[in-house]
Amino acid sequence: MAEATHPARRTSSDASERLCWICLGSDIEQPQRAWSQPCKCKSSLRWVHETCLLAWVQEKSGPRVGKPIVCAACAHPYTIEQADSRVLTVLSSVDVAYRIYLHVVGLAGLGIAVTIVSTTYGAFVVHLVCGPVEGRRILLGHWSWRMWFGLSMIPLSLILSRSSTPVSLLPLLPVLATGNRDVLRLPSPELTLSLLPCLHILYGAVYDSVKSMILTNDQKPRLPVIPAEPPEGGEEDMVINGVADNDGNNLVDGVFGEMGEGRSMPRQCVGALLFPVVASYCGSFLGRFTIIRKYVPNFFHRTILGGGLLLVIKDASDLWYKYLTKKQIKSRKVVDYHGE
């Protein structure tokens, strides 16, 4: 009596030239391995070793088969049979829930750590900028949710102050941090901080106007005249003539573009976070002069004045550097070769 064979397991007697599309093994090389035909593929892709296919499915799905595994060629879903266990199903559900719990706890811990660090830095900035007396008055009072929120938002506010888009929202932060306590008393640190973003917008507009006047090209680049019929040199001559008529302005724009790209995000963030420290030192230095102490007796306002002067000096130096760079580039010329 002939021995019955499983339909999914075929040996080398079923076909003469079968090739596994995973390991590229054939009947001749491995005659004893079981074969499978799990999808609608034809020709050389229809056959695959059963062990190779199971290993491939294991790699794609992991220990548990969740989403349907399809053929990489014809996209036909494989029919996979396996022993089912209720205990394994329960344990798998517990494992998934535990993974989600770990992600939630990790994100919550990261958020709490960032909040603590941001609040500590915010309290440091308040004490540094407002001075010991005013800083203690603000920090030793009742810490409401406004105080926690405002102090934790100080680092983000400093970083966002480098861009013009979110600046209009920043005046709300000091008010939220200190509540309604003495906001209308002049000249209070709260009101001064609330006015700083508006002054920043005004200063940015003035800076852009001055920068445009200083760095604007003397002559607008002349575009190449495109004739009705292409010239003898073709498109290359038009491009060369266009660059030549540009009076070197493309070189200037290219250099300034590279200079602008040099200000990376980490550099801007570090500069924004260090600015209150430098401004405080500048305010302390200005406090050494009697005339400044006479008209600006408050430490906080001297810090604001020192930071403003530092910002103006920095931007003026930057514009002067760019102007000298532009002047040097526009003075370049290629010297003719006259022989040795």
ZALUMSE-231090 format. One record per residue (C-alpha): residue in one letter; z, y negated, x. Coordinates in nm, 4 decimals. Example, Ala and Ser with C-alpha at 12.3 -4.5 7.8 and 13.67 -1.06 7.14 Angstrom:
// residues 2
{type=a&z=0.7800&y=0.4500&x=1.2300}
{type=s&z=0.7140&y=0.1060&x=1.3670}
***
This chain:
// residues 340
{type=m&z=0.0000&y=0.0000&x=0.0000}
{type=a&z=-0.1064&y=-0.3378&x=0.1373}
{type=e&z=0.1717&y=-0.5814&x=0.2251}
{type=a&z=0.1803&y=-0.9008&x=0.0075}
{type=t&z=0.1642&y=-1.2354&x=0.1838}
{type=h&z=0.2834&y=-1.5808&x=0.0696}
{type=p&z=-0.0111&y=-1.8083&x=-0.0283}
{type=a&z=0.1223&y=-2.0995&x=0.1782}
{type=r&z=0.1447&y=-1.8889&x=0.4933}
{type=r&z=-0.1911&y=-1.7996&x=0.6373}
{type=t&z=-0.2512&y=-1.6216&x=0.9651}
{type=s&z=-0.5507&y=-1.6137&x=1.1921}
{type=s&z=-0.7207&y=-1.3483&x=0.9795}
{type=d&z=-0.7832&y=-1.6019&x=0.6972}
{type=a&z=-1.0216&y=-1.8203&x=0.8959}
{type=s&z=-1.1849&y=-1.8138&x=1.2351}
{type=e&z=-1.1725&y=-2.1777&x=1.3392}
{type=r&z=-0.8596&y=-2.3544&x=1.2162}
{type=l&z=-0.7180&y=-2.6518&x=1.4075}
{type=c&z=-0.3776&y=-2.8136&x=1.3489}
{type=w&z=-0.4194&y=-3.1922&x=1.3211}
{type=i&z=-0.0660&y=-3.2494&x=1.4551}
{type=c&z=-0.0441&y=-3.0344&x=1.7681}
{type=l&z=-0.4221&y=-2.9619&x=1.7945}
{type=g&z=-0.3445&y=-2.5916&x=1.8329}
{type=s&z=-0.5964&y=-2.3329&x=1.7082}
{type=d&z=-0.5930&y=-1.9701&x=1.5916}
{type=i&z=-0.7039&y=-1.8503&x=1.9309}
{type=e&z=-0.4220&y=-2.0239&x=2.1209}
{type=q&z=-0.1407&y=-1.9487&x=1.8721}
{type=p&z=-0.2505&y=-1.6612&x=1.6460}
{type=q&z=0.0981&y=-1.5760&x=1.5129}
{type=r&z=0.1948&y=-1.9200&x=1.3720}
{type=a&z=0.1872&y=-1.9750&x=0.9950}
{type=w&z=-0.0653&y=-2.2186&x=0.8520}
{type=s&z=-0.0410&y=-2.4544&x=0.5545}
{type=q&z=-0.2924&y=-2.6442&x=0.3434}
{type=p&z=-0.0733&y=-2.9111&x=0.1710}
{type=c&z=-0.3268&y=-3.1746&x=0.0630}
{type=k&z=-0.6848&y=-3.2439&x=-0.0468}
{type=c&z=-0.8242&y=-3.3021&x=0.3011}
{type=k&z=-1.1291&y=-3.1074&x=0.4088}
{type=s&z=-1.2857&y=-3.0049&x=0.7374}
{type=s&z=-1.0546&y=-3.0245&x=1.0391}
{type=l&z=-0.7744&y=-3.2125&x=0.8592}
{type=r&z=-0.7120&y=-2.9502&x=0.5919}
{type=w&z=-0.5111&y=-2.7126&x=0.8153}
{type=v&z=-0.1755&y=-2.7708&x=0.9796}
{type=h&z=0.0954&y=-2.5503&x=1.1236}
{type=e&z=0.3841&y=-2.5206&x=0.8787}
{type=t&z=0.6427&y=-2.5824&x=1.1506}
{type=c&z=0.4500&y=-2.8876&x=1.2759}
{type=l&z=0.4280&y=-3.0268&x=0.9225}
{type=l&z=0.8002&y=-2.9729&x=0.8583}
{type=a&z=0.8847&y=-3.1500&x=1.1843}
{type=w&z=0.6545&y=-3.4392&x=1.0871}
{type=v&z=0.8166&y=-3.4635&x=0.7411}
{type=q&z=1.1611&y=-3.4575&x=0.9037}
{type=e&z=1.0604&y=-3.7455&x=1.1312}
{type=k&z=0.9251&y=-3.9511&x=0.8404}
{type=s&z=1.2028&y=-3.8925&x=0.5870}
{type=g&z=1.5161&y=-3.8126&x=0.7855}
{type=p&z=1.7745&y=-3.5541&x=0.6766}
{type=r&z=1.7222&y=-3.6268&x=0.3054}
{type=v&z=1.3790&y=-3.6441&x=0.1422}
{type=g&z=1.3868&y=-3.9572&x=-0.0739}
{type=k&z=1.0528&y=-4.1290&x=-0.1118}
{type=p&z=0.7455&y=-3.9061&x=-0.1510}
{type=i&z=0.5826&y=-3.8061&x=0.1760}
{type=v&z=0.2051&y=-3.8465&x=0.1565}
{type=c&z=-0.0792&y=-3.7322&x=0.3755}
{type=a&z=-0.1742&y=-3.9837&x=0.6403}
{type=a&z=-0.5458&y=-3.9301&x=0.5707}
{type=c&z=-0.5968&y=-3.8775&x=0.1946}
{type=a&z=-0.2596&y=-4.0164&x=0.0718}
{type=h&z=-0.1961&y=-3.7039&x=-0.1374}
{type=p&z=0.1800&y=-3.6521&x=-0.1915}
{type=y&z=0.3193&y=-3.3371&x=-0.0366}
{type=t&z=0.5085&y=-3.0972&x=-0.2628}
{type=i&z=0.8320&y=-3.0136&x=-0.0819}
{type=e&z=1.0712&y=-2.7439&x=-0.1984}
{type=q&z=1.4230&y=-2.7237&x=-0.0629}
{type=a&z=1.7612&y=-2.5850&x=-0.1601}
{type=d&z=1.9663&y=-2.8287&x=-0.3681}
{type=s&z=2.3433&y=-2.8750&x=-0.3431}
{type=r&z=2.5643&y=-3.0913&x=-0.5612}
{type=v&z=2.8198&y=-3.1278&x=-0.2847}
{type=l&z=2.5488&y=-3.2535&x=-0.0489}
{type=t&z=2.4293&y=-3.5008&x=-0.3144}
{type=v&z=2.7817&y=-3.6389&x=-0.3573}
{type=l&z=2.8348&y=-3.6650&x=0.0175}
{type=s&z=2.4997&y=-3.8420&x=0.0571}
{type=s&z=2.5967&y=-4.0949&x=-0.2125}
{type=v&z=2.9276&y=-4.1556&x=-0.0371}
{type=d&z=2.7439&y=-4.2054&x=0.2921}
{type=v&z=2.5071&y=-4.4625&x=0.1351}
{type=a&z=2.7997&y=-4.6488&x=-0.0251}
{type=y&z=2.9851&y=-4.6497&x=0.3071}
{type=r&z=2.6824&y=-4.7937&x=0.4872}
{type=i&z=2.6551&y=-5.0730&x=0.2282}
{type=y&z=3.0286&y=-5.1395&x=0.2624}
{type=l&z=2.9966&y=-5.1697&x=0.6399}
{type=h&z=2.7111&y=-5.4185&x=0.6047}
{type=v&z=2.9073&y=-5.6299&x=0.3556}
{type=v&z=3.2219&y=-5.6257&x=0.5698}
{type=g&z=3.0191&y=-5.7095&x=0.8810}
{type=l&z=2.8468&y=-6.0057&x=0.7160}
{type=a&z=3.1762&y=-6.1272&x=0.5693}
{type=g&z=3.3461&y=-6.1031&x=0.9080}
{type=l&z=3.0609&y=-6.2896&x=1.0735}
{type=g&z=3.0775&y=-6.5609&x=0.8083}
{type=i&z=3.4543&y=-6.5982&x=0.8485}
{type=a&z=3.4199&y=-6.6154&x=1.2281}
{type=v&z=3.1474&y=-6.8818&x=1.2051}
{type=t&z=3.3579&y=-7.0797&x=0.9550}
{type=i&z=3.6661&y=-7.0684&x=1.1797}
{type=v&z=3.4689&y=-7.1743&x=1.4877}
{type=s&z=3.2883&y=-7.4509&x=1.2956}
{type=t&z=3.6136&y=-7.5801&x=1.1436}
{type=t&z=3.7847&y=-7.5799&x=1.4833}
{type=y&z=3.4956&y=-7.7698&x=1.6376}
{type=g&z=3.4964&y=-8.0134&x=1.3442}
{type=a&z=3.8688&y=-8.0809&x=1.3904}
{type=f&z=3.8086&y=-8.1304&x=1.7637}
{type=v&z=3.5318&y=-8.3833&x=1.6923}
{type=v&z=3.7484&y=-8.5723&x=1.4415}
{type=h&z=4.0365&y=-8.5934&x=1.6915}
{type=l&z=3.8002&y=-8.6903&x=1.9737}
{type=v&z=3.5967&y=-8.9500&x=1.7873}
{type=c&z=3.8664&y=-9.1038&x=1.5679}
{type=g&z=4.1298&y=-9.1141&x=1.8383}
{type=p&z=4.4802&y=-8.9639&x=1.8451}
{type=v&z=4.6324&y=-9.1866&x=1.5738}
{type=e&z=4.3530&y=-9.1739&x=1.3170}
{type=g&z=4.2789&y=-8.8122&x=1.4025}
{type=r&z=4.6369&y=-8.7061&x=1.3269}
{type=r&z=4.6308&y=-8.9006&x=1.0005}
{type=i&z=4.3233&y=-8.7093&x=0.8864}
{type=l&z=4.4081&y=-8.3647&x=1.0234}
{type=l&z=4.7807&y=-8.3512&x=0.9464}
{type=g&z=4.7325&y=-8.4332&x=0.5803}
{type=h&z=4.6784&y=-8.1926&x=0.2936}
{type=w&z=4.3882&y=-7.9565&x=0.3656}
{type=s&z=4.1997&y=-7.9233&x=0.0389}
{type=w&z=3.8711&y=-7.7397&x=-0.0039}
{type=r&z=3.6975&y=-8.0688&x=0.0759}
{type=m&z=3.8637&y=-8.0768&x=0.4170}
{type=w&z=3.7718&y=-7.7162&x=0.4976}
{type=f&z=3.4138&y=-7.7647&x=0.3812}
{type=g&z=3.3657&y=-8.0992&x=0.5529}
{type=l&z=3.5052&y=-7.9921&x=0.8903}
{type=s&z=3.3048&y=-7.6693&x=0.8942}
{type=m&z=2.9869&y=-7.8660&x=0.8157}
{type=i&z=3.0266&y=-8.1121&x=1.1045}
{type=p&z=2.8392&y=-7.8929&x=1.3619}
{type=l&z=2.5545&y=-7.8337&x=1.1169}
{type=s&z=2.5450&y=-8.2057&x=1.0340}
{type=l&z=2.5146&y=-8.2959&x=1.4021}
{type=i&z=2.2310&y=-8.0483&x=1.4514}
{type=l&z=2.0469&y=-8.1595&x=1.1371}
{type=s&z=2.0845&y=-8.5224&x=1.2405}
{type=r&z=1.8144&y=-8.4573&x=1.4999}
{type=s&z=1.5611&y=-8.4243&x=1.2163}
{type=s&z=1.4746&y=-8.6788&x=0.9498}
{type=t&z=1.4411&y=-8.4492&x=0.6482}
{type=p&z=1.8027&y=-8.3553&x=0.5663}
{type=v&z=1.9629&y=-8.6793&x=0.6861}
{type=s&z=1.9807&y=-8.8243&x=0.3349}
{type=l&z=2.2354&y=-8.5552&x=0.2386}
{type=l&z=2.4715&y=-8.6182&x=0.5293}
{type=p&z=2.6596&y=-8.9212&x=0.3849}
{type=l&z=2.8266&y=-8.6855&x=0.1361}
{type=l&z=2.9948&y=-8.4746&x=0.4040}
{type=p&z=3.2638&y=-8.7198&x=0.5242}
{type=v&z=3.3509&y=-8.8055&x=0.1642}
{type=l&z=3.3852&y=-8.4357&x=0.0806}
{type=a&z=3.5976&y=-8.3827&x=0.3899}
{type=t&z=3.8474&y=-8.6609&x=0.3173}
{type=g&z=3.8310&y=-8.6722&x=-0.0603}
{type=n&z=3.8653&y=-9.0085&x=-0.2302}
{type=r&z=4.1418&y=-9.1228&x=0.0036}
{type=d&z=4.0885&y=-9.4840&x=0.1195}
{type=v&z=3.7101&y=-9.4493&x=0.1110}
{type=l&z=3.6616&y=-9.8109&x=0.0030}
{type=r&z=3.9022&y=-9.9559&x=0.2586}
{type=l&z=3.7082&y=-10.1494&x=0.5221}
{type=p&z=3.6435&y=-10.0730&x=0.7980}
{type=s&z=3.7599&y=-9.7133&x=0.7561}
{type=p&z=3.6242&y=-9.4201&x=0.9587}
{type=e&z=3.5234&y=-9.2510&x=0.6331}
{type=l&z=3.2979&y=-9.5355&x=0.5251}
{type=t&z=3.1621&y=-9.5778&x=0.8774}
{type=l&z=3.0692&y=-9.2097&x=0.8969}
{type=s&z=2.9073&y=-9.2348&x=0.5557}
{type=l&z=2.6910&y=-9.5250&x=0.6725}
{type=l&z=2.5858&y=-9.3598&x=0.9999}
{type=p&z=2.3067&y=-9.1447&x=0.8470}
{type=c&z=2.1555&y=-9.4521&x=0.6815}
{type=l&z=2.1692&y=-9.6366&x=1.0136}
{type=h&z=2.0116&y=-9.3306&x=1.1741}
{type=i&z=1.7162&y=-9.3510&x=0.9356}
{type=l&z=1.6735&y=-9.7228&x=1.0051}
{type=y&z=1.7009&y=-9.6691&x=1.3804}
{type=g&z=1.4474&y=-9.3869&x=1.3647}
{type=a&z=1.1966&y=-9.6100&x=1.1864}
{type=v&z=1.2412&y=-9.8857&x=1.4470}
{type=y&z=1.2144&y=-9.6325&x=1.7310}
{type=d&z=0.8928&y=-9.4858&x=1.5910}
{type=s&z=0.7417&y=-9.8342&x=1.5586}
{type=v&z=0.8301&y=-9.9278&x=1.9165}
{type=k&z=0.7067&y=-9.5918&x=2.0437}
{type=s&z=0.3791&y=-9.6354&x=1.8574}
{type=m&z=0.3265&y=-9.9820&x=2.0071}
{type=i&z=0.4032&y=-9.8685&x=2.3618}
{type=l&z=0.2253&y=-9.5337&x=2.3672}
{type=t&z=-0.0741&y=-9.6101&x=2.1432}
{type=n&z=-0.3997&y=-9.5741&x=2.3308}
{type=d&z=-0.5666&y=-9.8991&x=2.4238}
{type=q&z=-0.9010&y=-9.7864&x=2.2852}
{type=k&z=-0.9739&y=-9.5449&x=2.0087}
{type=p&z=-1.1658&y=-9.2421&x=2.1343}
{type=r&z=-1.5341&y=-9.2791&x=2.0651}
{type=l&z=-1.6881&y=-8.9797&x=1.8977}
{type=p&z=-2.0163&y=-8.8472&x=2.0395}
{type=v&z=-2.3219&y=-8.9592&x=1.8446}
{type=i&z=-2.4920&y=-8.6549&x=1.6971}
{type=p&z=-2.8710&y=-8.7075&x=1.7044}
{type=a&z=-3.1100&y=-8.5799&x=1.4409}
{type=e&z=-3.2398&y=-8.3231&x=1.6901}
{type=p&z=-3.0135&y=-8.1554&x=1.9461}
{type=p&z=-3.0541&y=-8.2936&x=2.2999}
{type=e&z=-3.1971&y=-8.1019&x=2.5870}
{type=g&z=-2.8599&y=-7.9900&x=2.7123}
{type=g&z=-2.7606&y=-7.8698&x=2.3698}
{type=e&z=-2.4068&y=-7.8754&x=2.2406}
{type=e&z=-2.2549&y=-7.8719&x=2.5892}
{type=d&z=-2.3874&y=-8.2208&x=2.6708}
{type=m&z=-2.2413&y=-8.3652&x=2.3510}
{type=v&z=-1.8994&y=-8.2189&x=2.4314}
{type=i&z=-1.9061&y=-8.3467&x=2.7905}
{type=n&z=-2.0199&y=-8.6933&x=2.6850}
{type=g&z=-1.7537&y=-8.7032&x=2.4147}
{type=v&z=-1.4798&y=-8.6274&x=2.6655}
{type=a&z=-1.6195&y=-8.8782&x=2.9124}
{type=d&z=-1.6258&y=-9.1553&x=2.6516}
{type=n&z=-1.2666&y=-9.0838&x=2.5554}
{type=d&z=-1.1442&y=-9.2884&x=2.8525}
{type=g&z=-0.8898&y=-9.0240&x=2.9509}
{type=n&z=-0.6946&y=-9.0503&x=2.6278}
{type=n&z=-0.7104&y=-8.6765&x=2.5658}
{type=l&z=-0.5259&y=-8.6177&x=2.8931}
{type=v&z=-0.2497&y=-8.8564&x=2.7912}
{type=d&z=-0.2118&y=-8.6956&x=2.4498}
{type=g&z=-0.2039&y=-8.3508&x=2.6085}
{type=v&z=0.0723&y=-8.4444&x=2.8520}
{type=f&z=0.2820&y=-8.6060&x=2.5792}
{type=g&z=0.2309&y=-8.2988&x=2.3626}
{type=e&z=0.3660&y=-8.0757&x=2.6398}
{type=m&z=0.6602&y=-8.3119&x=2.6901}
{type=g&z=0.7428&y=-8.2915&x=2.3203}
{type=e&z=0.7256&y=-7.9128&x=2.3215}
{type=g&z=0.9771&y=-7.9039&x=2.6077}
{type=r&z=1.2549&y=-8.0061&x=2.3682}
{type=s&z=1.3362&y=-7.6618&x=2.2432}
{type=m&z=1.5763&y=-7.5802&x=1.9629}
{type=p&z=1.8604&y=-7.4628&x=2.1964}
{type=r&z=1.8311&y=-7.7866&x=2.3930}
{type=q&z=1.8502&y=-7.9960&x=2.0762}
{type=c&z=2.1478&y=-7.7992&x=1.9416}
{type=v&z=2.3463&y=-7.8253&x=2.2655}
{type=g&z=2.2653&y=-8.1956&x=2.2937}
{type=a&z=2.3761&y=-8.2593&x=1.9355}
{type=l&z=2.7056&y=-8.0711&x=1.9810}
{type=l&z=2.7848&y=-8.2465&x=2.3106}
{type=f&z=2.6990&y=-8.5943&x=2.1824}
{type=p&z=3.0451&y=-8.6655&x=2.0270}
{type=v&z=3.2145&y=-8.5762&x=2.3566}
{type=v&z=2.9918&y=-8.8093&x=2.5584}
{type=a&z=3.0258&y=-9.0820&x=2.2941}
{type=s&z=3.4056&y=-9.0554&x=2.3171}
{type=y&z=3.3955&y=-9.1002&x=2.6944}
{type=c&z=3.1644&y=-9.3999&x=2.6523}
{type=g&z=3.4068&y=-9.5505&x=2.3995}
{type=s&z=3.6975&y=-9.4979&x=2.6391}
{type=f&z=3.4988&y=-9.6695&x=2.9137}
{type=l&z=3.4205&y=-9.9666&x=2.6877}
{type=g&z=3.7916&y=-9.9923&x=2.6049}
{type=r&z=3.8635&y=-10.0920&x=2.9631}
{type=f&z=3.7012&y=-10.4312&x=2.9032}
{type=t&z=3.9316&y=-10.6905&x=2.7497}
{type=i&z=3.6610&y=-10.8679&x=2.5532}
{type=i&z=3.5532&y=-10.5438&x=2.3852}
{type=r&z=3.9129&y=-10.4490&x=2.3018}
{type=k&z=3.9534&y=-10.7943&x=2.1484}
{type=y&z=3.6608&y=-10.7643&x=1.9059}
{type=v&z=3.6680&y=-10.3843&x=1.8655}
{type=p&z=4.0371&y=-10.2871&x=1.8718}
{type=n&z=3.9966&y=-9.9522&x=1.6943}
{type=f&z=3.9292&y=-9.6474&x=1.9129}
{type=f&z=3.7005&y=-9.4933&x=1.6528}
{type=h&z=3.4723&y=-9.7962&x=1.6345}
{type=r&z=3.4568&y=-9.8154&x=2.0144}
{type=t&z=3.3451&y=-9.4515&x=2.0145}
{type=i&z=3.0727&y=-9.5301&x=1.7607}
{type=l&z=2.9665&y=-9.8321&x=1.9677}
{type=g&z=2.9593&y=-9.6261&x=2.2876}
{type=g&z=2.7546&y=-9.3522&x=2.1221}
{type=g&z=2.5096&y=-9.6078&x=1.9853}
{type=l&z=2.4656&y=-9.7738&x=2.3245}
{type=l&z=2.4205&y=-9.4326&x=2.4866}
{type=l&z=2.1534&y=-9.3418&x=2.2320}
{type=v&z=1.9671&y=-9.6705&x=2.2837}
{type=i&z=1.9771&y=-9.6348&x=2.6642}
{type=k&z=1.8584&y=-9.2738&x=2.6433}
{type=d&z=1.5672&y=-9.3553&x=2.4110}
{type=a&z=1.4710&y=-9.6620&x=2.6148}
{type=s&z=1.4647&y=-9.4519&x=2.9326}
{type=d&z=1.2549&y=-9.1891&x=2.7563}
{type=l&z=1.0023&y=-9.4497&x=2.6373}
{type=w&z=0.9893&y=-9.6089&x=2.9828}
{type=y&z=0.9255&y=-9.2687&x=3.1418}
{type=k&z=0.6456&y=-9.1925&x=2.8959}
{type=y&z=0.4919&y=-9.5356&x=2.9479}
{type=l&z=0.4878&y=-9.4914&x=3.3257}
{type=t&z=0.3401&y=-9.1425&x=3.2821}
{type=k&z=0.0662&y=-9.2802&x=3.0583}
{type=k&z=-0.0055&y=-9.5615&x=3.3034}
{type=q&z=-0.0293&y=-9.3178&x=3.5942}
{type=i&z=-0.2611&y=-9.0804&x=3.4080}
{type=k&z=-0.4948&y=-9.3590&x=3.2953}
{type=s&z=-0.5181&y=-9.4832&x=3.6560}
{type=r&z=-0.6505&y=-9.1516&x=3.7848}
{type=k&z=-1.0012&y=-9.1296&x=3.9188}
{type=v&z=-1.1960&y=-8.8804&x=4.1206}
{type=v&z=-1.2998&y=-9.0112&x=4.4618}
{type=d&z=-1.6611&y=-8.9477&x=4.5611}
{type=y&z=-1.7259&y=-8.7173&x=4.8518}
{type=h&z=-1.8878&y=-8.9023&x=5.1460}
{type=g&z=-1.9028&y=-8.6206&x=5.3947}
{type=e&z=-1.6921&y=-8.5432&x=5.6981}
***
